Amino acid sequence: MFRLKLLGSLDISGADGTPDGAPLRRLKPLVLLAYLAASRPRGFHRREKLTALFWPELSTDRARAALRTSLSRLRDDFGDDHFTVRGTAEIAVNPERLWCDVAAFDLAVVESRFEDAVALYSGPLLDGVHVEGTGAELEDWIEAERMRLMRDAVRAGTSMSLAAEARGDIAGAVRAAEWAHALNPSDESTARRTIAVLIAAGDHGRAMRVHDELARRLQRELGVELSAETAALVGVLRQPVVGSANVAPQILPQILPQSLPQSLPQSLPLTASLPVATPVASGVGAPSVAHTSRMWRANRWLLAASVVAAITIGAWPVVSAKMQRMRSVAAPVQTVEWVNLRYDTVAPPARFGGQAVLDSTGNALLLLGGQIDTRTHSFAPLGREIWRLSGLRVGQHSTWTRVATAPGPHPSDRWLFGASYDTPHDRIVLHGGGLGQTSPCTNDTWILDHASGLEQAPVWRQVSFRGSAPPARGGFDQIFDAAHRRLIVFAGHDCIYPHFDETWVLAFDDETLTSGEWSRLSPDSSAGIPRERDLYAAAYDTASGRMFVFGGRASMLASSELWALDHANGLGGRAAWRRVECAGEPPVRISAAGTFDAKRDVWTLVGGTDENANVTRDVWMLRGVGRDLAHCRWEHPAVMGRVPAERSAANAILLPESRGIVLFGGSFDSTPLGDTWLMKAAPLR
């Protein structure tokens, strides 16, 4: 068995640990192997997807030949038994013959073996590795996976710190907290944990240094100040508490975010790879750990009252002042430019309430369904055809192509349904929608295989499920978590009156997405819950499993609310709603089109209807919501040149290479639109 190391420096070794340098001399095949072994969901990968990632500039025939050559070289280096194929279109690595540290790290995190996860995480994914001639989508994948793996490593280190503290190992808690903080020194929650355990250990000097460095970083990188929670920690530190020189660790978790796993390992000895904290010397002014523990137990209730009182008295002025300062920070001015996309071919009928996705090439839009005539309430023939718009890159000729689906069962024509694209498998997951102008709605779920239609006609098949399905609905937005094979559906209406506020998750049985089981989440609503709504915008942070819901029609009124649902996929802990307040004034919007760029952490919203029932065409950007909910901000960028007509219920798709947006269709006063626009954001100035 070979061992493939992707975290930190790229390396390959035999089963005995002896380095094998032969594959390293051929970098592109080795990075191809890394993608096959580490990308999620793990398993088979389609060859056309691999050619689009690694040889985007070559013709189809030359790209396929290059892939065959690279796979041949990998087989020469590792042996045929390290790879498996399925038909002629899919290939996978054999996990029984090739060990990969990324796969082992992910498994350790899932199984809460945090010590093993920390030992495996030796640096960013493919650190310093760059391969010429690959596609922008591959770079985006590497960047997104680096962020995800780093966040999981931070969570593992923080969990170790909590476990060490729970068993009285304060020095171990400090080492683990500092290790996690070093991975992401700009993350305030991790820094706050580090400050707390340093205070608990009596090392006030280092706690203040972490605090001051964090304050400088946040001011320099985001132009914001520390949160009230962090300020409260330092405020307690600066004001001595009667009866003790230290803050009890039992009290500190009460003012830290409760976002970590509920269950922790009972025993997690720290590994040698963790940085060792400077010992606190016993003596005058520096109590021993045992003495400190006795003081904590003796003064816990007095300290609790002191901390709670300090926070209660001081928190609101701090929060209020913080919000005022955040709103007064002069953010860089963002400008966007629209370009009307022209094409010589026949275009699809104008429509609104349909769905569009970006296919696996990263250079084509797939368009499905929608209402095309409000007088006759007629719909695009969803089950019999899709439309493909190729050539979205700068300087290319754009072409619409009508793609007929293969004969057989197919979903009925509809609008206001949900559709998500599963990139590695070139398929679309579709759920629900409205079958008429008002009613009825449906709750069926379908898969469209070979959705791009590049090698064979797309094929529809219906998903079978166990248990009770969610009520039929339309006007909702859905999330497909491909890594965990889960479909998330929130709210919407029953095609008569919007009245849903619950969240449903369809857990597929395997990667074929043939069958699964529906379950309704029972989220923690102690911090509130979004009112029943439809026609909202939704986004999903794959790394954290958090879903965002913005605006929409809530209890028949236009909304500007932003909500976050933690553990939205039903994994890793109990789902929990919370209202998110960001700097700046959010727009009030119904049926806005949106895209979430995880790499830049920007959620862009276009058009929609405002609180006065006016159809708009403006652009809004929400920055930072995926990184830190405490430091997000709304922006209203300036628009250069021509602008699209006002519209709602349009389709917006993120282009991974240019980070731009393609906008299609929509409705103006119930009149369907059929134009296509490209939007690009100019550099900040």
C-alpha positions in Angstrom: 0.0 0.0 0.0 1.2 3.5 -0.9 0.7 6.5 1.4 -0.2 9.8 -0.2 0.4 12.9 1.9 -1.4 16.0 0.8 -1.6 18.1 4.0 1.5 20.3 4.1 4.2 19.2 1.7 3.2 16.8 -1.1 4.8 13.4 -0.5 4.3 9.8 -1.5 5.8 6.8 0.3 5.6 3.0 0.3 4.0 0.9 3.0 7.2 0.9 5.0 7.4 4.7 5.0 10.2 4.9 2.5 9.8 8.0 0.3 9.1 7.3 -3.3 10.3 10.2 -5.4 9.5 8.8 -8.9 5.9 10.1 -9.0 6.9 13.5 -7.7 8.9 14.2 -10.9 5.5 14.2 -12.8 3.5 16.8 -10.9 0.3 17.0 -13.0 -0.5 13.2 -12.8 0.3 13.3 -9.1 -2.1 16.2 -8.5 -4.7 14.3 -10.6 -4.2 11.4 -8.2 -4.6 13.8 -5.2 -7.9 14.9 -6.6 -9.1 11.4 -7.2 -8.2 10.5 -3.6 -9.3 13.6 -1.7 -12.2 15.2 -3.5 -15.7 14.6 -2.0 -17.9 12.7 -2.3 -15.3 10.1 -2.5 -15.7 7.4 -5.2 -16.0 7.5 -8.9 -15.2 10.5 -11.0 -16.4 11.2 -14.6 -13.6 11.5 -17.2 -15.1 14.6 -18.8 -15.1 16.3 -15.4 -11.4 15.5 -15.0 -10.5 16.8 -18.5 -12.3 20.0 -17.8 -10.4 20.5 -14.6 -6.9 19.6 -15.7 -6.9 20.4 -19.5 -9.4 23.1 -20.1 -7.5 24.7 -23.0 -7.3 21.5 -25.0 -9.8 20.2 -27.5 -12.0 17.4 -26.3 -10.0 14.7 -28.1 -6.6 16.1 -27.0 -7.8 16.5 -23.4 -9.0 12.9 -23.3 -5.7 11.7 -24.7 -3.9 13.7 -22.0 -6.0 12.1 -19.3 -5.3 8.6 -20.7 -1.6 9.4 -20.7 -1.6 10.6 -17.1 -3.6 7.6 -15.9 -1.2 5.3 -17.7 1.7 7.0 -15.9 0.0 6.6 -12.5 -0.7 2.9 -13.2 3.0 2.5 -14.1 4.0 4.1 -10.8 1.5 2.5 -8.5 0.0 -0.5 -10.3 -3.3 -1.3 -11.8 -4.8 -2.5 -8.5 -4.7 1.0 -7.1 -7.5 2.1 -9.5 -11.0 0.9 -10.3 -13.2 1.8 -13.3 -17.0 1.7 -13.8 -17.8 1.3 -17.5 -15.7 3.6 -19.7 -16.7 7.0 -18.3 -15.8 6.8 -14.6 -12.6 6.0 -12.6 -11.7 5.9 -8.8 -8.8 5.1 -6.6 -8.8 1.9 -4.6 -8.8 3.1 -0.9 -7.6 -0.4 0.2 -4.4 0.1 -1.8 -3.8 3.8 -1.5 -3.9 5.5 1.9 -4.5 9.3 1.8 -4.0 11.6 4.8 -7.0 13.8 3.8 -9.4 10.9 3.8 -8.0 9.7 7.2 -8.3 13.2 8.6 -11.9 13.5 7.5 -12.7 10.2 9.1 -11.0 11.1 12.3 -13.1 14.3 12.5 -16.4 12.5 11.8 -15.6 9.9 14.5 -14.5 12.6 17.0 -11.0 11.3 17.2 -9.6 14.8 17.5 -6.2 13.8 18.7 -5.7 11.7 15.5 -7.0 14.6 13.4 -4.6 17.0 15.0 -1.7 14.6 14.4 -2.6 14.2 10.7 -3.0 17.9 10.0 0.5 19.1 9.1 -0.4 22.1 7.0 -2.6 23.4 4.2 -3.7 21.1 1.4 -1.1 20.9 -1.4 0.8 23.7 0.2 3.0 25.5 -2.4 1.8 23.2 -5.2 0.9 24.9 -8.5 0.3 23.1 -11.8 0.3 25.0 -15.0 -2.5 24.6 -17.5 -5.2 23.5 -15.2 -8.7 25.1 -14.9 -9.8 27.8 -12.5 -12.3 25.4 -11.1 -9.4 23.2 -9.9 -7.8 26.1 -8.2 -11.2 27.0 -6.6 -11.5 23.4 -5.3 -8.1 23.5 -3.8 -8.8 26.8 -2.1 -12.2 25.7 -0.8 -10.8 22.4 0.5 -7.9 24.2 2.2 -10.4 26.4 4.1 -12.6 23.4 5.0 -9.7 21.3 6.3 -8.3 24.2 8.2 -11.6 24.9 9.9 -12.0 21.2 10.8 -8.5 21.2 12.3 -9.3 24.3 14.3 -12.4 22.6 15.6 -10.4 19.4 16.5 -7.8 21.5 18.4 -10.5 23.5 20.2 -12.3 20.2 21.1 -9.1 18.9 22.6 -8.7 22.0 24.6 -12.2 21.7 26.0 -11.6 18.1 26.9 -8.3 18.8 28.6 -9.9 21.6 30.6 -12.8 19.3 31.6 -10.4 16.8 33.2 -8.3 19.6 34.9 -5.3 19.6 32.5 -5.0 23.3 32.2 -1.6 23.2 30.5 -2.9 20.8 27.9 -5.9 23.0 27.4 -3.6 26.0 26.7 -1.4 24.0 24.3 -4.4 22.8 22.2 -6.1 26.2 22.2 -2.9 27.9 21.0 -2.4 25.3 18.3 -5.9 25.9 17.0 -5.5 29.7 17.2 -2.2 29.6 15.3 -4.0 27.9 12.3 -6.4 30.8 11.9 -5.2 33.8 14.0 -8.0 36.1 12.6 -10.8 33.9 13.9 -12.2 35.7 17.0 -13.9 32.7 18.6 -10.7 30.7 18.5 -8.7 33.6 19.9 -11.3 34.1 22.6 -11.0 30.5 23.6 -7.2 30.9 23.8 -7.5 34.1 25.9 -9.9 32.3 28.3 -7.6 29.3 29.0 -4.5 31.6 29.3 -6.4 33.6 31.9 -7.4 30.3 33.6 -3.7 29.3 33.7 -2.8 32.6 35.3 -0.7 33.8 32.2 -2.3 37.2 31.9 0.5 38.6 29.9 0.2 36.1 27.1 -3.6 36.5 27.2 -3.3 40.3 26.7 -0.8 39.7 23.8 -3.3 37.5 22.0 -6.0 40.0 22.6 -4.0 42.9 21.3 -2.8 41.1 18.3 -6.3 40.0 17.4 -7.5 43.6 17.8 -4.8 44.8 15.4 -5.7 42.0 12.9 -9.4 42.7 12.8 -8.8 46.4 12.4 -6.3 45.9 9.7 -8.1 43.2 7.7 -11.8 44.0 8.2 -11.8 47.5 9.7 -13.8 46.4 12.7 -13.3 46.1 16.4 -13.4 43.2 18.9 -16.8 41.8 19.9 -18.5 42.4 23.2 -17.7 38.9 24.3 -14.0 39.3 23.9 -14.0 42.7 25.4 -15.8 41.3 28.4 -13.1 38.7 29.0 -10.4 41.3 29.0 -12.6 43.6 31.1 -12.8 40.9 33.8 -9.1 40.4 33.6 -8.3 44.1 34.2 -10.7 44.4 37.2 -9.6 42.1 40.0 -12.3 39.8 41.5 -12.5 39.6 45.2 -11.2 36.4 46.6 -9.3 35.1 43.6 -6.6 36.2 41.1 -8.0 34.0 38.4 -11.1 33.5 36.3 -12.7 30.1 36.7 -12.7 27.9 33.6 -16.1 26.6 34.6 -17.4 30.2 34.0 -15.7 31.0 30.8 -17.6 28.6 28.5 -20.8 30.5 29.5 -19.6 33.5 27.5 -18.0 31.5 24.6 -20.0 30.5 21.5 -21.6 27.1 21.8 -20.8 25.9 18.3 -18.6 22.8 19.1 -19.7 19.2 19.2 -21.9 18.2 22.1 -20.0 14.9 22.8 -16.2 14.9 23.3 -13.8 12.1 23.9 -13.3 11.2 27.5 -9.5 11.1 27.2 -7.4 12.9 24.6 -3.7 13.0 25.5 -2.1 15.8 23.6 0.3 14.9 20.9 3.9 15.9 20.6 3.2 17.9 17.5 1.3 20.5 19.5 3.3 23.7 20.5 4.3 23.5 24.1 3.1 26.4 26.3 5.6 28.2 28.5 5.2 26.7 32.0 3.9 28.9 34.7 6.3 29.0 37.6 4.9 28.3 41.0 5.5 30.9 43.7 4.4 34.3 44.7 2.2 35.9 42.0 1.9 32.6 40.1 -0.2 30.0 41.8 0.3 26.3 41.0 -2.2 24.5 38.9 -3.4 22.5 41.9 -3.7 25.7 44.0 -5.5 27.4 41.2 -8.0 24.5 40.9 -8.8 24.7 44.6 -9.4 28.5 44.3 -11.7 27.9 41.3 -13.8 25.5 43.2 -13.9 27.7 46.3 -14.9 30.9 44.4 -16.9 29.5 41.4 -20.2 31.0 42.4 -18.7 34.4 43.4 -16.8 34.5 40.1 -19.9 33.5 38.1 -21.8 36.4 39.7 -19.0 38.8 39.0 -18.6 37.8 35.4 -22.3 37.8 34.6 -22.7 41.2 36.3 -19.8 42.6 34.3 -21.2 41.4 31.1 -24.8 42.4 31.9 -23.8 45.9 32.9 -21.3 46.5 30.2 -22.4 44.4 27.2 -25.1 46.6 25.7 -23.1 49.8 25.6 -20.2 47.8 24.1 -22.4 46.2 21.5 -24.1 49.5 20.7 -20.8 51.3 20.3 -19.4 48.5 18.3 -22.3 48.6 15.8 -22.0 52.4 15.5 -18.2 52.1 14.8 -18.8 49.2 12.3 -21.3 51.3 10.4 -19.0 54.3 10.4 -16.0 52.4 8.9 -15.4 53.6 5.3 -15.4 50.4 3.3 -13.7 50.3 -0.1 -16.0 51.3 -3.0 -17.1 48.4 -5.1 -18.2 48.9 -8.7 -19.8 46.4 -11.0 -20.2 46.3 -14.8 -22.9 44.7 -16.8 -22.5 43.3 -20.4 -25.5 42.2 -22.5 -24.7 38.7 -23.9 -25.4 38.3 -27.6 -25.8 35.1 -29.5 -26.7 34.2 -33.1 -28.5 31.0 -32.3 -32.2 30.5 -31.4 -32.7 31.3 -27.8 -35.1 29.6 -25.4 -38.5 31.2 -24.7 -38.5 34.0 -22.1 -39.5 32.7 -18.7 -39.4 33.3 -15.0 -39.6 31.0 -12.0 -37.4 28.4 -13.7 -34.0 27.2 -12.6 -30.5 27.5 -14.1 -27.2 25.8 -13.0 -23.6 25.8 -14.2 -22.5 22.5 -15.6 -19.4 20.5 -15.0 -17.3 22.3 -17.7 -17.7 25.6 -15.8 -18.5 27.3 -19.1 -22.1 26.5 -19.8 -25.5 27.3 -18.3 -28.3 24.6 -18.1 -31.8 26.0 -18.0 -34.9 24.1 -16.9 -38.6 24.8 -16.6 -40.4 28.0 -15.6 -43.5 29.9 -16.7 -43.4 31.3 -20.2 -46.9 32.8 -20.7 -48.9 34.3 -17.8 -52.0 34.7 -19.9 -52.4 31.0 -20.6 -50.4 29.9 -17.6 -48.2 27.7 -19.8 -44.8 26.3 -18.8 -41.6 25.3 -20.5 -41.5 21.6 -21.3 -39.3 20.7 -18.3 -39.5 16.9 -18.7 -38.7 16.8 -22.4 -35.9 19.3 -22.9 -33.4 21.5 -21.3 -31.5 24.5 -22.8 -27.7 24.8 -22.7 -25.9 28.1 -23.1 -22.2 27.5 -23.8 -19.3 29.9 -24.2 -19.5 32.0 -21.1 -15.8 32.8 -20.9 -14.5 36.3 -22.0 -14.0 36.5 -25.8 -15.9 33.3 -26.6 -18.9 33.0 -28.9 -22.0 32.1 -26.9 -24.4 29.5 -28.2 -27.8 28.3 -27.1 -28.5 24.6 -27.8 -31.8 22.8 -27.2 -31.1 19.4 -25.6 -33.8 16.8 -25.8 -34.0 14.3 -22.9 -34.2 10.6 -23.4 -37.6 8.9 -23.7 -39.1 7.6 -20.5 -40.7 8.9 -17.2 -40.1 12.5 -16.5 -41.3 15.3 -14.2 -44.3 17.3 -15.2 -43.9 20.9 -16.3 -43.6 23.3 -13.4 -42.2 26.6 -12.0 -41.0 27.8 -8.6 -39.3 24.5 -7.9 -35.9 23.7 -6.5 -32.9 22.4 -8.6 -29.3 21.8 -7.7 -26.3 20.6 -9.7 -24.1 17.7 -8.6 -20.9 18.6 -10.4 -18.8 15.4 -10.0 -21.6 13.3 -11.5 -23.1 15.8 -14.0 -26.6 15.5 -12.7 -29.4 17.7 -11.4 -31.5 17.1 -8.3 -35.0 18.6 -8.7 -37.7 18.8 -6.0 -41.3 20.1 -5.8 -42.7 23.2 -7.5 -46.0 24.6 -8.7 -47.9 22.9 -11.5 -50.3 25.7 -12.2 -50.7 29.5 -11.9 -51.7 29.1 -8.2 -52.2 25.4 -7.5 -51.6 22.5 -7.2 -48.0 22.0 -5.8 -46.0 18.8 -5.8 -43.5 17.1 -3.6 -41.8 14.7 -5.9 -38.0 14.4 -6.3 -36.2 13.7 -9.6 -32.6 13.1 -10.8 -31.5 14.2 -14.3 -28.4 12.1 -15.2 -26.0 13.3 -18.0 -27.5 16.7 -17.5 -25.0 18.5 -19.8 -25.9 16.3 -22.7 -22.3 16.3 -23.9 -21.9 12.5 -24.5 -25.5 11.2 -24.3 -29.0 12.4 -23.9 -30.0 13.4 -20.4 -32.2 10.8 -18.6 -34.8 11.5 -15.9 -35.5 9.1 -13.0 -37.6 9.5 -9.9 -36.2 9.1 -6.4 -37.9 6.6 -4.1 -38.0 7.5 -0.4 -39.0 6.1 2.9 -41.0 7.8 5.6 -43.2 10.9 5.2 -42.2 13.4 2.5 -42.5 17.1 3.2 -45.8 18.7 2.2 -46.0 19.7 -1.5 -44.7 23.2 -2.0 -43.3 25.9 -4.3 -41.6 29.2 -3.9 -38.7 27.7 -1.9 -35.0 27.5 -2.3 -33.1 24.2 -1.8 -29.6 23.2 -0.9 -27.8 20.0 -2.1 -24.9 19.0 0.2 -23.0 16.8 -2.3 -20.3 15.9 0.3 -22.9 14.2 2.5 -25.5 13.4 -0.2 -28.3 15.4 1.5 -31.0 17.6 0.1 -32.2 20.5 2.3 -35.6 22.1 1.7 -36.8 25.1 3.8 -40.2 26.9 3.9 -42.1 27.9 0.8 -45.8 27.9 0.1 -48.5 25.3 -0.8 -49.3 27.2 -4.0 -52.2 29.0 -2.3 -50.9 30.8 0.7 -47.3 30.9 2.1 -47.4 29.1 5.4 -44.3 26.9 5.8 -41.5 27.5 8.2 -40.0 24.1 8.7 -36.8 22.5 7.3 -36.7 19.0 5.7 -33.7 16.9 4.9 -33.6 14.0 2.3 -30.7 11.7 3.2 -29.8 9.7 0.1 -28.8 6.1 0.7 -25.7 6.1 -1.6 -24.0 8.0 -4.3 -26.4 6.9 -7.0 -29.1 9.1 -5.4 -31.7 6.4 -6.2 -33.4 6.3 -2.8 -33.4 7.9 0.6 -35.3 8.9 3.7 -36.9 12.3 4.5 -36.8 13.7 8.0 -38.0 17.0 9.4 -35.4 18.9 11.5 -36.3 20.0 15.0 -34.0 23.0 15.3 -33.2 24.9 18.5 -35.4 27.9 18.3 -34.3 29.5 21.6 -32.8 32.4 19.6 -35.9 32.7 17.4 -36.9 31.1 14.1 -37.7 32.7 10.7 -41.4 33.3 10.2 -43.2 31.4 7.5 -42.0 32.6 4.2 -41.5 32.0 0.5 -39.6 33.6 -2.4 -36.5 34.2 -0.3 -32.8 33.7 -1.2 -30.7 31.0 0.3 -27.0 30.2 0.4 -24.9 27.4 2.0 -21.4 27.3 3.4 -20.3 23.7 2.7 -17.4 23.9 5.1 -19.5 24.7 8.2 -22.8 23.1 7.1 -24.6 26.4 7.7 -27.5 27.6 5.6 -28.4 31.3 5.2 -31.9 32.6 4.4 -32.4 36.2 3.4 -35.6 38.3 2.8 -38.5 36.8 1.0 -42.2 37.2 1.7 -42.7 36.6 5.4 -46.3 36.5 6.6 -47.2 38.2 3.3 -44.8 41.1 4.0 -41.5 41.9 2.2 -38.6 41.1 4.5 -34.9 42.2 5.0 -34.2 39.6 7.7 -31.1 37.4 7.5 -31.1 34.1 9.4 -28.5 31.4 9.8 -29.2 27.7 10.4 -26.3 25.8 11.9 -26.1 22.0 11.2 -28.6 22.5 8.4 -27.8 19.1 6.9 -28.8 17.4 10.2 -25.2 16.3 11.0 -22.7 17.3 13.6 -25.1 18.5 16.2 -28.6 19.8 16.7 -29.7 22.4 14.1 -30.2 25.9 15.5 -31.5 29.1 14.1 -30.2 32.5 14.9 -30.9 36.0 13.5 -27.8 37.7 11.9 -27.3 41.4 12.1 -24.7 42.8 9.7 -23.3 46.3 9.3 -25.0 48.5 6.8 -28.7 48.7 5.9 -29.9 45.5 4.2 -32.4 45.8 1.3 -36.0 44.6 1.5 -36.5 42.0 -1.2 -38.8 39.3 -2.5 -37.7 37.0 -5.3 -34.1 38.4 -5.6 -31.6 36.3 -7.6 -28.5 35.4 -5.6 -25.1 33.7 -5.8 -22.7 32.8 -3.0 -19.0 32.9 -3.8 -17.4 30.9 -0.9 -13.8 31.7 -2.1 -14.3 35.4 -1.7 -17.0 35.1 1.0 -19.4 37.3 -1.0 -23.2 36.8 -1.4 -24.4 38.9 -4.4 -28.1 39.6 -4.8 -29.7 41.1 -7.9 -33.2 42.6 -8.5 -36.3 41.4 -6.8 -39.3 43.3 -5.5 -39.1 45.9 -2.6 -41.4 46.7 0.2 -43.5 49.0 -2.0 -44.0 46.3 -4.7 -41.5 48.0 -7.0 -39.5 45.7 -9.2 -35.8 46.6 -8.9 -32.5 46.1 -10.8 -30.0 47.1 -8.3 -27.1 44.9 -6.9 -26.3 44.2 -3.3 -23.4 42.4 -1.8 -23.1 40.8 1.7 -19.5 40.3 2.7 -18.0 38.1 5.4 -21.1 36.1 6.4 -19.3 32.8 5.7 -16.2 33.8 7.7 -17.5 35.4 10.8 -21.2 36.3 11.5 -20.1 39.1 13.9 -18.2 41.0 11.1 -20.5 40.7 8.0 -21.5 43.9 6.2 -23.9 45.0 3.5 -22.7 46.9 0.5 -24.5 48.7 -2.4 -22.0 48.8 -5.2 -22.0 51.4 -8.0 -23.0 50.2 -11.4 -21.1 51.2 -14.6 -22.4 51.3 -18.1 -25.7 49.7 -19.2 -27.8 47.9 -16.7 -30.4 45.1 -17.1 -34.1 45.9 -17.0 -35.9 45.6 -13.6 -36.8 42.0 -12.9 -37.7 39.5 -10.2 -37.6 35.7 -10.1 -34.5 35.7 -12.4 -31.7 33.1 -12.4 -28.2 34.1 -11.3 -25.2 31.7 -11.6 -21.6 32.3 -10.3 -18.8 31.8 -12.9 -15.9 30.2 -11.0 -13.2 31.3 -13.4 -14.0 35.1 -13.6 -15.9 35.3 -10.3 -18.5 37.0 -12.3 -22.3 36.4 -12.6 -24.5 35.4 -15.5 -28.1 36.6 -15.2 -31.0 35.1 -17.2 -34.6 35.9 -17.6 -37.0 36.8 -14.8 -40.2 38.8 -14.8 -41.2 42.4 -15.0 -44.9 43.0 -13.9 -45.7 39.4 -14.9 -44.0 39.8 -18.3 -41.4 37.0 -18.8 -37.9 38.1 -19.9 -35.4 36.2 -22.0 -32.2 38.3 -22.1 -28.9 37.2 -20.7 -26.3 39.5 -18.9 -22.8 39.0 -17.5 -21.8 41.0 -14.4 -18.2 41.4 -13.3 -16.9 43.2 -10.2 -14.2 45.7 -10.7 -11.2 45.7 -8.2 -11.9 47.5 -4.9 -10.6 51.0 -4.8 
